[in-house]
Amino acid sequence: MDAIIKELAEQFQLPLHNPVLIFSLVLFIILLAPVILNRIRIPGIIGLIVSGIIIGPAGLNILEKSLFVDVFSTIGLLYIMFIAGLELDLNEFKATKNKSLIFGLLTFSIPLGIGFPVCHYLLGFDFNASLLTASMFATHTLVTYPIVSKLGVSKNIAVAITVGGTILTDTAVLILLAVILGSHSGGLTQEFWIRLGISLLLFSAFMFLVIPKIAKWFFRTMESEKHSHYIFVLSVVFFSAFLAELAGLESIIGAFVAGLALNKLIPNSSALMNRIEFIGNSLFIPFFLISVGMVVDVSVILSGPMALIIAGTLTVVAITGKWIAAFCTQMIFKFSKGQRKLIFGLSSAHAAATLAVILVGFKAGILDANILNGTVVLILVTCIVASFATESAAKMIIRDGDEEIQSISGANTEHILIPIANMTNIEKILEFAVLIKDKKSTNPLSLLTVVPNTKEAEKNIVKARQGLEKFIKETTASENNATIMATIDHNAASGISRTAKEIMADLILLGWPRKTGFLDKLIGDKVESILESTDKTLFICQFEIPLVNHKRLFLIIPPNAEFEEGFDMWVNKLAKLSVEFSIPINLNCTGETHKTILRFAKSNKLSLALNFHPFIEWEDFLVLCGQITDTDFIILVSSRRGYVSHFGQLDRLPAKLEKHFPNLSKMVIYPR
């Protein structure tokens, strides 16, 4: 017994050194801290930071800043920056790049402009110390980004501008840091500038030209090995962070750029994106937040009046500078109060980049211990302020935007039916269904197989269900429920039509029909039968290459399509697809249809990248061939006979697409 007690005493000797025990403690904190603080309406992020303070070296000294903690916290920080780059709506970012540039200049120059005179004239620091401390005010870390992501407002224009501004201002500060250090050591030579410029150029070229090609090849070659996709993505993130350090930048810049480089290849609704966010938000990012708390030493404010004065001054200047930058951005771009508050919340938290700047300056002898201690207090206060501001702003935006969101999504009852004729293309059809599904809908994706009414019907139903089970796993990995349905009917078209009515399906998603043989001619064309027996919106799809490899939606729309009842649905679905892949839509239609789509996009605040080409030569349809490339996704909007946008040539076009573009992905839409 004594030996057991002695062993336990050694294991629990503070600070803890057993990695299993350390990991267990951190997991309990990640689990319990947000739960406890949420009950008193305090953001979970604050709970993790406060927990870090309590267990850290300056608190109860349960944990010390070891290599184990440093590795996990570094992973968490890089994860935050990577997810920010990955979730960035590139179409929105391109449309708002000038706004991001302006916000970046404001959030860099205003804190710097306020901070330098305060540090130099009020606190009495020398020129280099004042400039370096003032540059610290300009930095910010997206500590509160998980709040934005969790509450579902990461696509808001205010978020796009802030994330874009973050990368600009942090890059500027880190370059300024290199310049100050070079000046302090007398190394600010022509060779320094040439080396910095060349390394930046090589890093950018590798990330945006080489990495996407490698990723496309890997995803295509290892399409069935889903677990390896996640490992590949992690490898890219950390190798990019390492390359950024080689180029003279901070690793956080490399992680963010990795997110941008892979942005188009990892759709937001995909299973891979779900895995990335799930593991990051569950483990790595909370570890980083706890490590931020472990750096904070609240006792420093008791070390003397000067430490208290410096800590208070630095904190006030940091928060004031970021608030003014957010306010000026709101005034310039006519943003709402909620958007201003969101920009302030995201950009006011000082953590990793701030600490990096101050620690480098402290080790170089430019800054003294009072500034270091004051910065530690600043980190704690700004993270708390930013957490409250971000959560409040995100909820305000959601409340103010309810009607707009509802107008796009409609009721939360959207139901997609996916009849399965054969198993060859089902995986890509399911992936496509997940991407276009309304995330607010509570209905699962319904996979249907129709079994002929014979003596073997019951056995065939069991076999069909077993065949579909394995495809359900990938659907549930993206947090989309799916259900398997099997029905008995004399023919497939009748079974599909009846089931669509029974479950009140809004959209039927079909695979491209195989070439018609002798037996098919006797039975009758299944697609034609479905069109005649149901009025549901019908998508008929053929995917020849992985979905992420498409570079453009080549959309062909007949005249008067805007008058069909299902117009809003298919426009919304294609807009969603365009945003998911960050690819433009090449629009071939009449001017009237183009104007209607623009009005619809504006009224529903859809960020569409449209390239309009007037098209009325339906008798000479193949004139479009010269514009279509190997990476286009051809989408033909057709119509049922007797409807307002139907005319004779439409019925022959699917066969022409099959004949002239056999190796290209294509889809035919029959609106409701």
C-alpha positions as MATLAB code, in Angstrom:
seq = 'MDAIIKELAEQFQLPLHNPVLIFSLVLFIILLAPVILNRIRIPGIIGLIVSGIIIGPAGLNILEKSLFVDVFSTIGLLYIMFIAGLELDLNEFKATKNKSLIFGLLTFSIPLGIGFPVCHYLLGFDFNASLLTASMFATHTLVTYPIVSKLGVSKNIAVAITVGGTILTDTAVLILLAVILGSHSGGLTQEFWIRLGISLLLFSAFMFLVIPKIAKWFFRTMESEKHSHYIFVLSVVFFSAFLAELAGLESIIGAFVAGLALNKLIPNSSALMNRIEFIGNSLFIPFFLISVGMVVDVSVILSGPMALIIAGTLTVVAITGKWIAAFCTQMIFKFSKGQRKLIFGLSSAHAAATLAVILVGFKAGILDANILNGTVVLILVTCIVASFATESAAKMIIRDGDEEIQSISGANTEHILIPIANMTNIEKILEFAVLIKDKKSTNPLSLLTVVPNTKEAEKNIVKARQGLEKFIKETTASENNATIMATIDHNAASGISRTAKEIMADLILLGWPRKTGFLDKLIGDKVESILESTDKTLFICQFEIPLVNHKRLFLIIPPNAEFEEGFDMWVNKLAKLSVEFSIPINLNCTGETHKTILRFAKSNKLSLALNFHPFIEWEDFLVLCGQITDTDFIILVSSRRGYVSHFGQLDRLPAKLEKHFPNLSKMVIYPR';
ca = [
       0.000    0.000    0.000;
       2.804    2.380    0.879;
       4.432    1.659   -2.467;
       1.194    2.505   -4.286;
       0.795    5.775   -2.345;
       4.419    6.663   -3.039;
       3.938    5.912   -6.765;
       0.815    8.096   -6.871;
       2.611   10.921   -5.051;
       5.418   10.787   -7.616;
       2.979   10.777  -10.554;
       1.022   13.754   -9.172;
       4.058   15.795   -8.172;
       3.697   19.322   -9.545;
       4.306   20.323  -12.250;
       3.060   17.148  -13.950;
       5.515   15.345  -16.223;
       3.616   12.208  -17.212;
       2.401   12.900  -20.791;
      -0.627   10.613  -20.380;
      -1.692   12.467  -17.233;
      -1.075   15.869  -18.858;
      -3.138   14.904  -21.874;
      -5.958   13.587  -19.670;
      -6.028   16.845  -17.677;
      -6.144   18.984  -20.815;
      -8.973   16.881  -22.279;
     -11.013   17.281  -19.070;
     -10.488   21.054  -19.241;
     -11.522   21.149  -22.918;
     -14.615   19.138  -22.020;
     -15.731   20.899  -18.836;
     -14.571   24.551  -19.028;
     -16.895   25.623  -21.882;
     -19.823   23.647  -20.404;
     -19.499   25.293  -16.980;
     -18.996   28.836  -18.290;
     -21.758   28.555  -20.894;
     -24.216   28.200  -18.011;
     -23.284   31.712  -16.887;
     -23.202   32.962  -20.496;
     -19.448   33.383  -20.764;
     -17.902   32.298  -24.118;
     -16.138   28.944  -23.933;
     -12.934   30.461  -25.312;
     -12.549   32.552  -22.138;
     -12.998   29.415  -20.040;
     -10.101   27.744  -21.841;
      -7.829   30.803  -21.464;
      -8.706   31.190  -17.760;
      -8.089   27.459  -17.261;
      -4.645   27.946  -18.781;
      -3.942   30.757  -16.293;
      -5.006   28.566  -13.347;
      -2.983   25.463  -14.292;
      -0.025   27.403  -15.740;
       3.365   28.215  -14.153;
       2.042   31.523  -12.740;
      -1.070   29.818  -11.307;
      -1.163   26.485   -9.508;
       1.871   25.308  -11.494;
       0.139   22.091  -12.513;
       1.602   22.309  -16.033;
       4.732   23.955  -17.319;
       5.504   25.181  -20.817;
       7.020   21.917  -22.082;
       7.781   20.721  -25.591;
       4.594   18.628  -25.432;
       2.421   21.681  -24.730;
       4.292   23.854  -27.239;
       3.810   21.344  -30.070;
       0.058   21.051  -29.530;
      -0.432   24.801  -29.064;
       1.534   25.492  -32.260;
      -0.653   23.007  -34.118;
      -3.747   24.781  -32.745;
      -2.578   28.225  -33.856;
      -1.711   26.983  -37.335;
      -5.088   25.231  -37.460;
      -6.929   28.496  -36.736;
      -5.129   30.281  -39.567;
      -5.531   27.328  -41.935;
      -9.302   27.057  -41.349;
      -9.627   30.832  -41.820;
      -8.001   30.524  -45.247;
      -9.973   27.381  -46.092;
     -13.387   28.832  -45.169;
     -12.761   32.141  -46.921;
     -15.301   32.654  -49.703;
     -12.896   33.366  -52.570;
     -15.637   34.795  -54.787;
     -16.563   37.185  -51.983;
     -12.892   37.860  -51.249;
     -12.167   38.735  -54.866;
     -15.163   41.043  -54.882;
     -14.014   42.635  -51.602;
     -10.225   42.557  -52.054;
     -10.094   46.344  -52.208;
     -12.139   46.534  -49.000;
      -9.787   44.023  -47.352;
      -6.834   46.141  -48.444;
      -8.409   49.289  -47.001;
      -9.284   47.559  -43.713;
      -5.765   46.090  -43.571;
      -4.277   49.565  -43.955;
      -6.637   50.991  -41.318;
      -6.099   48.229  -38.753;
      -2.331   48.504  -39.312;
      -1.843   52.280  -39.486;
      -4.335   53.506  -36.838;
      -3.013   51.384  -33.905;
       0.550   52.110  -35.092;
      -0.198   55.849  -35.385;
      -1.733   55.997  -31.894;
       0.754   53.616  -30.288;
       4.045   55.217  -31.377;
       3.517   58.687  -29.822;
       2.043   57.123  -26.666;
       5.052   54.820  -26.234;
       7.660   57.410  -27.259;
       6.374   60.555  -25.550;
       4.104   59.309  -22.753;
       5.961   56.180  -21.616;
       9.419   57.433  -22.643;
      10.594   54.470  -24.765;
      13.355   54.987  -27.349;
      12.603   55.032  -31.100;
      13.094   51.313  -31.856;
      11.252   50.194  -28.706;
       8.371   52.583  -29.433;
       8.074   51.453  -33.064;
       8.224   47.767  -32.153;
       5.668   48.096  -29.344;
       3.379   50.168  -31.578;
       3.622   47.536  -34.321;
       2.461   44.992  -31.746;
      -0.808   46.963  -31.436;
      -1.372   46.485  -35.172;
      -1.207   42.687  -35.000;
      -4.129   40.477  -34.088;
      -4.781   36.744  -33.934;
      -8.067   35.167  -35.040;
      -8.578   33.621  -31.604;
     -12.354   34.160  -31.834;
     -12.736   32.738  -35.347;
     -14.090   29.412  -33.970;
     -17.053   31.387  -32.565;
     -17.812   32.804  -36.016;
     -17.463   29.381  -37.622;
     -19.608   27.668  -34.986;
     -22.457   30.213  -35.277;
     -22.446   29.961  -39.089;
     -21.609   33.549  -40.079;
     -18.166   32.843  -41.565;
     -19.494   33.754  -45.049;
     -20.465   37.294  -44.003;
     -18.646   40.039  -45.900;
     -17.359   41.483  -42.604;
     -15.560   38.184  -41.901;
     -14.042   38.058  -45.402;
     -12.724   41.610  -45.015;
     -11.338   40.965  -41.529;
      -9.594   37.726  -42.499;
      -8.120   39.406  -45.568;
      -7.031   42.367  -43.441;
      -5.474   40.011  -40.877;
      -3.098   38.475  -43.350;
      -2.148   41.910  -44.715;
      -1.532   43.557  -41.347;
       0.282   40.584  -39.780;
       2.507   40.241  -42.838;
       3.277   43.976  -42.698;
       4.055   43.790  -38.959;
       6.322   40.757  -39.342;
       8.197   42.422  -42.215;
       8.461   45.571  -40.056;
       9.825   43.380  -37.237;
      12.526   42.030  -39.559;
      13.388   45.600  -40.596;
      13.601   46.827  -36.954;
      15.806   43.889  -35.987;
      17.981   44.521  -39.018;
      18.241   48.198  -38.067;
      19.041   47.341  -34.421;
      21.842   44.970  -35.416;
      23.047   47.175  -38.255;
      22.132   44.568  -40.863;
      19.636   46.588  -42.922;
      21.588   46.214  -46.143;
      20.708   45.830  -49.800;
      21.406   42.097  -49.458;
      18.721   41.882  -46.732;
      16.033   43.391  -48.991;
      16.976   41.232  -52.002;
      16.935   38.032  -49.913;
      13.556   38.922  -48.390;
      11.992   39.741  -51.790;
      13.247   36.586  -53.518;
      12.170   34.288  -50.664;
       8.663   35.812  -50.655;
       8.373   35.355  -54.428;
       9.528   31.723  -54.360;
       7.234   30.875  -51.442;
       4.174   32.407  -53.141;
       4.914   30.679  -56.460;
       5.282   27.277  -54.807;
       2.112   27.619  -52.721;
      -0.224   28.873  -55.447;
       1.187   27.088  -58.502;
       2.676   23.789  -57.292;
       0.605   22.805  -54.224;
      -2.841   22.921  -55.973;
      -1.553   20.676  -58.797;
      -0.132   18.153  -56.333;
      -3.379   18.222  -54.336;
      -5.539   17.648  -57.449;
      -3.372   14.711  -58.476;
      -3.486   13.225  -54.972;
      -7.265   13.578  -54.534;
      -7.857   12.058  -57.970;
      -5.387    9.163  -57.518;
      -6.449    8.356  -53.943;
     -10.150    9.080  -54.453;
     -11.311    6.038  -52.497;
      -8.806    6.440  -49.609;
     -10.722    9.104  -47.672;
      -8.605    8.930  -44.491;
      -5.446    9.687  -46.471;
      -7.013   12.967  -47.694;
      -6.952   14.342  -44.143;
      -3.333   13.271  -43.570;
      -2.339   14.889  -46.863;
      -4.031   18.173  -45.885;
      -2.244   18.226  -42.502;
       1.070   17.559  -44.238;
       0.504   20.504  -46.582;
      -0.398   22.828  -43.684;
       2.696   22.157  -41.597;
       5.102   21.969  -44.521;
       3.739   25.324  -45.728;
       4.259   26.780  -42.241;
       7.859   25.547  -42.324;
       8.434   27.035  -45.791;
       7.074   30.386  -44.582;
       9.646   30.408  -41.770;
      12.383   29.654  -44.308;
      11.142   32.623  -46.336;
      11.556   34.905  -43.318;
       7.859   35.010  -42.407;
       5.932   33.650  -39.436;
       4.528   30.116  -39.677;
       0.948   31.450  -39.286;
       1.287   33.118  -42.696;
       2.217   29.766  -44.247;
      -0.792   28.029  -42.666;
      -3.171   30.727  -43.919;
      -1.718   30.553  -47.436;
      -2.105   26.740  -47.346;
      -5.812   27.288  -46.645;
      -6.065   29.618  -49.638;
      -4.177   27.186  -51.887;
      -6.523   24.279  -50.980;
      -9.670   26.428  -50.753;
     -11.179   25.412  -54.097;
     -10.353   21.731  -53.594;
     -12.125   21.291  -50.236;
     -15.792   22.367  -50.421;
     -17.320   23.662  -47.187;
     -19.995   20.962  -47.088;
     -17.684   18.043  -47.856;
     -16.862   15.193  -45.482;
     -13.169   16.197  -45.570;
     -13.997   19.750  -44.425;
     -16.116   18.328  -41.626;
     -13.209   16.176  -40.433;
     -10.784   19.119  -40.541;
     -13.085   21.372  -38.498;
     -14.169   18.632  -36.100;
     -10.656   17.586  -35.061;
      -9.383   21.165  -34.943;
     -12.257   22.547  -32.878;
     -12.314   19.511  -30.602;
      -8.615   19.224  -29.792;
      -5.920   21.389  -31.370;
      -7.505   24.848  -31.156;
      -8.604   24.430  -27.484;
      -5.037   23.298  -26.688;
      -3.728   26.548  -28.181;
      -6.179   28.657  -26.150;
      -5.132   26.898  -22.942;
      -1.470   27.574  -23.802;
      -2.279   31.290  -24.290;
      -3.575   31.336  -20.714;
      -0.448   29.565  -19.465;
       1.670   32.503  -20.687;
      -0.348   35.021  -18.650;
       1.073   35.999  -15.270;
      -1.556   38.105  -13.520;
       0.837   38.779  -10.629;
       2.950   41.065  -12.832;
       0.556   43.945  -12.196;
       1.534   43.733   -8.502;
       5.249   44.054   -9.208;
       5.162   47.858   -9.033;
       3.299   50.948  -10.256;
       5.280   51.154  -13.498;
       4.225   47.643  -14.537;
       0.605   48.531  -13.781;
       0.791   51.817  -15.714;
       2.429   50.173  -18.744;
      -0.019   47.229  -18.738;
      -3.034   49.530  -18.505;
      -1.738   51.922  -21.165;
      -0.858   49.158  -23.621;
      -4.256   47.499  -23.172;
      -6.243   50.729  -23.634;
      -4.234   51.730  -26.720;
      -4.583   48.239  -28.261;
      -8.376   48.097  -27.817;
      -8.907   51.750  -28.825;
      -6.843   51.430  -32.006;
      -8.735   48.336  -33.177;
     -12.124   49.871  -32.333;
     -11.359   53.038  -34.307;
     -10.191   50.936  -37.277;
     -13.448   48.921  -37.159;
     -15.509   52.124  -36.823;
     -13.770   53.773  -39.813;
     -14.341   50.586  -41.861;
     -18.042   50.689  -40.962;
     -18.335   54.339  -41.991;
     -16.478   53.883  -45.289;
     -18.418   50.789  -46.424;
     -21.810   51.561  -44.789;
     -21.757   48.386  -42.691;
     -24.302   47.610  -39.978;
     -23.600   47.925  -36.262;
     -23.387   44.125  -35.998;
     -20.785   43.951  -38.789;
     -18.685   46.678  -37.151;
     -18.829   44.810  -33.864;
     -17.873   41.564  -35.632;
     -14.856   43.213  -37.293;
     -13.786   44.625  -33.914;
     -14.289   41.272  -32.171;
     -12.263   39.329  -34.717;
      -9.443   41.878  -34.961;
      -9.051   42.942  -31.315;
      -7.676   39.697  -29.832;
      -3.905   39.819  -29.374;
      -2.187   36.480  -28.886;
       0.382   34.572  -30.932;
       1.619   37.220  -33.364;
       1.699   39.830  -30.589;
       3.640   37.548  -28.275;
       6.017   36.594  -31.083;
       6.816   40.252  -31.813;
       7.354   41.177  -28.156;
       9.412   38.069  -27.305;
      11.704   38.635  -30.290;
      12.140   42.277  -29.254;
      12.771   41.276  -25.619;
      15.401   38.684  -26.543;
      17.104   41.184  -28.857;
      17.355   43.685  -25.975;
      15.082   46.263  -27.621;
      12.260   45.887  -25.026;
      12.425   45.544  -21.233;
      10.580   43.238  -18.799;
       7.864   45.804  -18.050;
       6.741   45.818  -21.681;
       6.784   42.006  -21.757;
       4.685   41.777  -18.587;
       2.312   44.479  -19.811;
       1.856   42.589  -23.074;
       0.929   39.402  -21.200;
      -1.876   41.276  -19.381;
      -2.925   42.844  -22.691;
      -3.297   39.361  -24.218;
      -5.631   38.240  -21.420;
      -7.833   41.355  -21.505;
      -8.109   41.592  -25.307;
      -8.971   37.889  -25.670;
     -11.785   38.293  -23.131;
     -13.094   41.495  -24.760;
     -12.849   39.972  -28.259;
     -14.721   36.814  -27.216;
     -17.681   38.738  -25.797;
     -17.743   41.148  -28.760;
     -17.555   38.409  -31.404;
     -20.259   36.212  -29.890;
     -22.581   39.180  -29.375;
     -21.983   40.465  -32.927;
     -22.474   37.039  -34.542;
     -25.810   36.585  -32.768;
     -26.845   40.120  -33.764;
     -26.070   39.402  -37.428;
     -28.021   36.126  -37.285;
     -31.034   37.897  -35.753;
     -30.912   40.719  -38.314;
     -30.421   38.280  -41.211;
     -33.172   35.733  -40.468;
     -35.478   36.975  -43.227;
     -32.700   37.052  -45.825;
     -31.552   33.539  -44.983;
     -35.117   32.298  -45.059;
     -35.738   33.820  -48.476;
     -32.865   31.818  -49.934;
     -33.438   28.554  -48.156;
     -37.208   28.491  -47.869;
     -38.760   26.223  -45.279;
     -36.586   23.791  -43.387;
     -38.216   20.818  -45.077;
     -36.269   20.407  -48.318;
     -36.213   16.756  -49.312;
     -33.883   15.267  -51.925;
     -34.664   11.847  -53.420;
     -31.813    9.884  -55.050;
     -33.026    6.834  -57.014;
     -30.218    4.309  -57.493;
     -30.236    2.203  -60.662;
     -26.634    0.950  -60.421;
     -23.731    1.398  -58.019;
     -21.134    2.707  -60.479;
     -21.592    6.458  -59.998;
     -23.442    6.618  -56.691;
     -20.506    7.985  -54.645;
     -20.158   11.132  -56.775;
     -23.924   11.658  -56.882;
     -24.053   11.466  -53.073;
     -21.158   13.916  -52.783;
     -22.981   16.273  -55.141;
     -26.211   15.933  -53.128;
     -24.403   16.836  -49.901;
     -22.968   19.967  -51.522;
     -26.287   21.335  -52.809;
     -28.491   20.278  -49.861;
     -30.018   23.057  -47.779;
     -28.176   22.856  -44.457;
     -31.266   24.056  -42.586;
     -33.349   21.143  -43.806;
     -34.052   18.516  -41.161;
     -34.900   15.858  -43.752;
     -32.273   13.242  -44.640;
     -31.114   12.421  -48.138;
     -33.350    9.567  -49.323;
     -31.658    6.815  -51.325;
     -34.224    4.773  -53.213;
     -34.012    1.452  -54.985;
     -37.015    0.067  -56.867;
     -37.348   -3.728  -56.914;
     -39.504   -5.519  -59.541;
     -42.657   -7.129  -58.189;
     -41.603  -10.790  -58.490;
     -41.327  -13.803  -56.184;
     -37.764  -12.740  -55.317;
     -38.846   -9.179  -54.385;
     -38.216   -9.479  -50.631;
     -34.759  -11.017  -51.103;
     -33.885   -8.329  -53.656;
     -34.920   -5.590  -51.212;
     -32.544   -6.982  -48.567;
     -29.701   -7.185  -51.114;
     -30.372   -3.634  -52.318;
     -30.306   -2.270  -48.770;
     -27.011   -4.045  -48.028;
     -25.502   -2.668  -51.232;
     -26.365    0.920  -50.257;
     -25.260    0.724  -46.597;
     -21.558    1.355  -47.256;
     -22.298    4.612  -49.087;
     -24.191    5.986  -46.092;
     -20.978    6.219  -44.029;
     -19.443    8.929  -46.225;
     -22.680   10.920  -46.138;
     -22.875   10.827  -42.344;
     -19.201   11.870  -42.165;
     -20.293   15.261  -43.547;
     -22.982   15.495  -40.834;
     -25.753   14.874  -43.347;
     -28.222   12.156  -42.491;
     -29.220    9.683  -45.176;
     -31.857    7.002  -45.226;
     -32.235    3.935  -47.430;
     -35.621    3.255  -48.998;
     -36.649    0.234  -51.006;
     -39.984   -0.186  -52.706;
     -41.683   -2.797  -54.899;
     -43.210   -1.699  -58.180;
     -43.789   -2.960  -61.713;
     -41.266   -0.477  -63.166;
     -38.666    1.964  -61.865;
     -40.359    5.141  -63.102;
     -43.613    4.296  -61.339;
     -41.802    3.481  -58.079;
     -39.752    6.694  -58.189;
     -42.785    8.844  -58.949;
     -44.896    7.296  -56.204;
     -42.141    7.567  -53.578;
     -41.437   11.202  -54.523;
     -45.088   12.016  -53.818;
     -45.165   10.018  -50.580;
     -42.157   11.794  -49.039;
     -43.037   15.130  -50.726;
     -39.621   15.369  -52.369;
     -38.558   18.762  -53.747;
     -35.733   17.469  -55.925;
     -35.041   14.146  -57.649;
     -31.366   13.481  -58.374;
     -30.747   10.887  -61.102;
     -27.651    9.392  -62.662;
     -27.170    9.796  -66.412;
     -29.091    7.045  -68.249;
     -27.064    4.339  -69.934;
     -27.229    3.880  -73.683;
     -30.595    2.533  -74.741;
     -30.562   -1.111  -75.745;
     -33.210   -3.340  -77.361;
     -34.800   -4.308  -74.029;
     -34.891   -0.649  -72.857;
     -36.767    0.328  -75.997;
     -39.410   -2.297  -75.264;
     -39.807   -1.217  -71.635;
     -39.800    2.502  -72.450;
     -37.453    5.368  -71.562;
     -37.264    5.639  -67.746;
     -36.351    9.351  -67.657;
     -39.185   10.275  -69.999;
     -41.585    8.270  -67.826;
     -40.418   10.042  -64.669;
     -40.827   13.438  -66.346;
     -44.376   12.612  -67.335;
     -45.400   11.126  -63.987;
     -44.007   13.760  -61.592;
     -43.734   17.547  -61.517;
     -40.704   17.604  -59.171;
     -37.460   19.382  -60.097;
     -35.220   16.800  -61.759;
     -31.396   16.876  -61.936;
     -29.862   14.251  -64.278;
     -26.107   14.075  -63.652;
     -23.008   12.496  -65.137;
     -19.673   13.075  -63.385;
     -16.626   12.130  -65.458;
     -13.973   13.794  -63.257;
     -13.815   14.498  -59.480;
     -16.112   17.368  -58.559;
     -13.292   19.532  -57.153;
     -11.427   19.419  -60.493;
     -14.061   21.483  -62.309;
     -13.004   25.063  -63.002;
     -16.259   26.483  -64.375;
     -20.005   25.868  -64.515;
     -20.945   26.178  -68.196;
     -24.651   26.993  -67.930;
     -27.017   26.958  -70.928;
     -30.511   28.351  -70.299;
     -33.463   28.530  -72.736;
     -35.520   31.715  -73.229;
     -38.325   32.295  -70.677;
     -36.736   29.924  -68.127;
     -37.221   32.630  -65.506;
     -41.002   32.147  -65.742;
     -40.898   28.495  -64.679;
     -42.014   27.751  -61.109;
     -38.762   25.945  -60.214;
     -36.489   28.788  -61.405;
     -35.541   29.980  -57.902;
     -34.603   26.491  -56.756;
     -32.127   25.602  -59.482;
     -30.551   29.081  -59.486;
     -30.044   28.790  -55.721;
     -28.542   25.293  -56.058;
     -26.104   26.329  -58.794;
     -25.133   29.446  -56.828;
     -24.388   27.208  -53.848;
     -22.298   24.905  -56.051;
     -20.358   27.878  -57.434;
     -19.612   29.134  -53.914;
     -18.651   25.671  -52.611;
     -16.006   25.247  -55.330;
     -15.171   28.968  -55.701;
     -15.618   28.707  -59.475;
     -17.389   31.101  -61.859;
     -20.573   30.484  -63.835;
     -20.394   30.954  -67.608;
     -23.943   32.091  -68.407;
     -25.328   31.428  -71.914;
     -28.870   32.793  -72.160;
     -30.976   35.799  -73.176;
     -30.425   39.246  -71.667;
     -33.782   39.063  -69.864;
     -32.870   35.795  -68.127;
     -29.483   37.241  -67.166;
     -31.122   40.296  -65.569;
     -33.552   38.099  -63.632;
     -30.686   35.985  -62.253;
     -28.822   39.143  -61.216;
     -31.925   40.460  -59.434;
     -32.427   37.122  -57.682;
     -28.771   37.031  -56.569;
     -28.930   40.609  -55.288;
     -32.195   40.162  -53.382;
     -30.889   36.969  -51.729;
     -27.345   38.304  -51.235;
     -25.729   35.499  -53.227;
     -22.078   36.037  -54.151;
     -22.018   34.888  -57.769;
     -19.106   35.156  -60.194;
     -21.021   35.429  -63.490;
     -19.655   35.725  -67.027;
     -22.576   36.479  -69.328;
     -22.648   35.519  -73.032;
     -25.862   36.231  -74.989;
     -27.101   33.049  -76.666;
     -30.137   32.629  -78.909;
     -28.798   30.356  -81.703;
     -30.574   27.190  -80.529;
     -30.834   25.734  -84.036;
     -27.031   25.879  -84.259;
     -26.443   24.666  -80.692;
     -22.988   23.229  -81.395;
     -21.638   26.757  -81.911;
     -20.964   26.586  -78.148;
     -18.446   23.760  -78.597;
     -15.541   26.133  -79.128;
     -16.104   27.763  -75.724;
     -16.244   24.529  -73.687;
     -13.040   23.247  -72.035;
     -12.075   19.881  -70.517;
     -12.626   21.128  -66.940;
     -16.097   22.594  -67.535;
     -19.194   21.213  -65.864;
     -21.850   21.542  -68.603;
     -25.325   22.293  -67.235;
     -28.324   22.454  -69.559;
     -31.577   23.850  -68.184;
     -34.360   22.126  -70.100;
     -38.151   22.040  -69.710;
     -41.048   19.607  -69.806;
     -43.253   19.604  -72.888;
     -46.057   22.112  -72.776;
     -44.331   24.442  -70.347;
     -43.505   28.088  -71.047;
     -39.787   27.652  -71.810;
     -40.106   24.441  -73.830;
     -39.391   24.241  -77.561;
     -38.596   21.376  -79.920;
     -34.775   21.523  -79.939;
     -34.544   21.066  -76.164;
     -35.603   17.405  -76.374;
     -32.661   16.563  -78.665;
     -29.947   18.397  -76.741;
     -29.172   15.762  -74.040;
     -28.313   13.261  -76.808;
     -26.085   15.872  -78.484;
     -24.270   16.508  -75.200;
     -23.742   12.761  -74.785;
     -22.409   12.433  -78.343;
     -20.099   15.463  -78.498;
     -18.911   15.616  -74.857;
     -18.708   11.989  -73.663;
     -15.749   12.660  -71.341;
     -17.061   15.841  -69.725;
     -19.254   16.136  -66.630;
     -22.758   17.279  -67.512;
     -26.178   17.784  -66.013;
     -29.660   18.396  -67.393;
     -32.159   20.243  -65.194;
     -35.924   19.931  -65.563;
     -37.466   22.613  -63.304;
     -40.605   22.063  -61.266;
];
